[in-house]
Amino acid sequence: MLAAKSPLDVARANRTRIGVLAFPISGLVAASAALVPGIGINPAVDAAGFAQAANYVGLANLVGIVSLVFLLFGFQALQVFLERNSVDRCAFAGLILSVSGLGLFLPFLGIIAFAAPVAGRLYLSGNLQAVSIISEATGTSNPAALAFGGVSVLFSVLGAILFSVAIWRSGKLPKWSAFAYAISAPLNWAPHYVPVLWLLGGILLFGAGIGITRGIWNALNK
C-alpha cells in the first residue's frame, strides 16, 4: 500500500500546482498584448502615432507587469518540483537567473505603463517633446537602460536555458516543453516594437506552460 501523504505534503503539492499555472497564463497575456493596437509603434520613430495609442500601450504593459509578477511564483513552483528529480543545481541556477532577469526588466514595463499615457496626453495637447521622454528613458542611448536591459535579457535567456535543461533531464515533464520554453525567452524579451516576435514568444510560452503544468499535475497526482 502507498503511504498516506501528510497534510504538509498535500499543501506543498497544491501550492506547486497553482504556481505553475503562471507559465501558460503569462504566455497567453504576452501573446494577447502583442495584438494591442499601437504596441508596435516606436516612439522614437512615430511620436504622433505612439501618443494616439499610448493609453492602449500603457494598459498592455500594466497587465504585463501583473503577469510577470505572477510568473515569479511560477519560477519558484517549477524549481520546487524539479529539485525532487535530481536536477536541483540546474533548476536552482535557473531560478536565480530568471528571477534576476525578470526583476531587471520590470522597470522598463513600469516606465511605459505609467508614463506613456501621460506623455501621450501632453503630446496631443501640444508638448511635442513629451513622447521623447519614453524613447530616451528606455533606449540604448541611455547607459542605465542599456545596462539593465542587456543584463536582463542575458540573465533571462540563461535562466530559461538552465530551466529547460532541468526539465529535459527530469524525466517527469515532456521534453518538447523544454525546447519550447528555451526558445520563448529571447522572443518574450524582444522590444515591443517588434510585436510579431512577442506574439510568437507568448505562444511558445503558453504551449510550454501547458506541457509543464500538465506534467507536474500528473506527477503530483501519483
N, C-alpha and C positions, 0 to 999 in steps of 0.2 A: 504493500500500500504506500501511496505517496504521503509524505509528511504534510500535515496541515500548515499553511502559511500563517505566520504571526501577523497580528494587526499592523505592526510597523512595516513588514514586508508588503502587505497589501496596499498600505498608504503610499509607500515609495513607488510601487508599480503604477498606481493610479496617477501620481504626480508625473511620472515619466510619460505615460500615455497622453496626458493633457499637454505636457510641454512640447512633445514632438509635433503636435498639430501646428506649431508655429511655422514649420517649414512649408507645407502646402499653402497655408494662409498667406504667408509673406510672398510666396511666388505668385499667388492669384492677385494680390494687391499690386505687386510690381508690374505684372502684365496689364492689369486694368489701368494703372496710372500712365502707362506708355501710350494709351489711346486718348488721354485727356486733350482737348483742343488747346493748341499752343504750346504743348510740353516740349516740342522740338525747336522752338524759336530761341535762337541765341541772342541775348540782349545786346551783345557787342556788335552784332550784325544788323539786327532789325529791332531797334529800340521801340518804335511805334507799335509794331506787332506784338512785342512782348508786353508792353503796357496794356494793350487791349485784352490780352489773355492772362494778365497777372493774377487775377483772382482765382482762376481755374488752376493755374500752375501752383499758386500758393497752397490751395486746398489739397492738391495731389501730393505735394511734399509734406504737408501736415499729416495726412494719412500715412505717408511713408514712414514718418518718424515713429508713429504708434506701432506700425507693423515691425519696424526694426527693433524697437524696444522689446516687443513680444518675442522676436527671434532670439534675443539674448537667452531667454528661458529655454528655447529650443536647443541652443548650443549646449546648455548645461544638461538637459534631459538626454541628449544624444551621447554626451560624454559619460554620464552615469551608466547608461546601458552598455556602452562599448567597453568600459573598464572591467566589466564582468566577463569579457570574452577574450582575455589575453592580448588586448591591444591598448592597454592603459596608457603607455608612454606616448604613443602616436596620437591617441584621442585627446590626451591632456594638452599636448603641444598644439593640436588643432584648436582646442577650446581657447587657450590663451591668445593665440594669434588672431582667431576670428573675433573674439570679444574686443581685443585692442583695435583691430582694423575697423570694426563697426563703430566703436566709440569715437574714433578719429574722423569718421565720415559724417556722423550726425550733425556737427556744426554747419556743414555745407547745406544740408537739408533745412536746418533751422534758419539760415540766412534767407533762403528762398521762400520758405513757408511764411515767415513773419514779416520780412522786409519787402518782398516782391509786390504784394498788394498795395502797400503804402507808396512804394516807388512808382508803381503804375498809375495810381491816382494823381500823384504830384506831376508826373509827366503829362498826363492828359489835361491837367489844369494849367499847363504852360511851362513848367520847370523841365526843360529838355535835357538837363543833366542828371535828373533823378535816377533814371534806369541804369546809368553808367556805374552807379554805386554797386549794383548787383554784379555786373561783369568784372569790375575791378576787384571786388572783395573775394570773388571765387575763381578768378582767372589765374593763369600761370605767371602773370607778371607780378603777382603778389607773392613774395617769398614765403610768408607763413602759409598761405593757401597751397602753394606748390609743395612745401614740405609735408604738411598734414595730408594733402591729397595723395602724394606719392607713397608715403608710408602706409596710409590707409589701404590703398589698392594692393600694395605688396603684402602686407600682413593678411589681408582678407583672402587673397589668392593662395598664399602659402597655407593658411589655416584650412581653407577648403580642400586643398590637395591632401593635407595630412588627415583630415577627417575622412576623405574619400578612400585613402589607403586603409584606414582603420575599418571603414565599412566593408571594404573588399575582403579584408583578412578575417573579419569577424565570423564569417560562415553562417550568420543568422539573418543577414539582410541581403536583398537582391543586388547582385554585382552591377547590374545596369544602372542602379540608382547612384552608385559611387561615381560612375562615369558622368552621368548627367549632372550631378552636384558639382563635380570639379569644373565642368565647362561653364556652369551657370554663374560662378563667382565673378570672373573677369567681365562678363557681359552685364551683370547687375550693377557693377561699379563703373560702367561706362558713362560718359557725360550724358545728361538728359537730352542734349541737343541731337543725339543720335537715337531716337526712340525705337527704331527697329531692333537695335541691339538690346535695349532694355526690355522690349517685348519678348524677344527670344530668351533672354536670361530668366525672365519671370516664368515663362512656360516651362523651361527646363527645371527651375527650382520647384515649381508646382509638381511636375512629374516625379522628380527625385523625392520630394517630400511625401508624396503619396506612397511611393515604394518603401521609404524609410519608416513611415508611420505604420503601414500595414505589416511590415516585417517585425517591428518592435511589438506591436499589439499581439501578433500571432505568437511570438516568442514568450511574451509575458503571460499569455493565457494557458501555456502548457504547464 
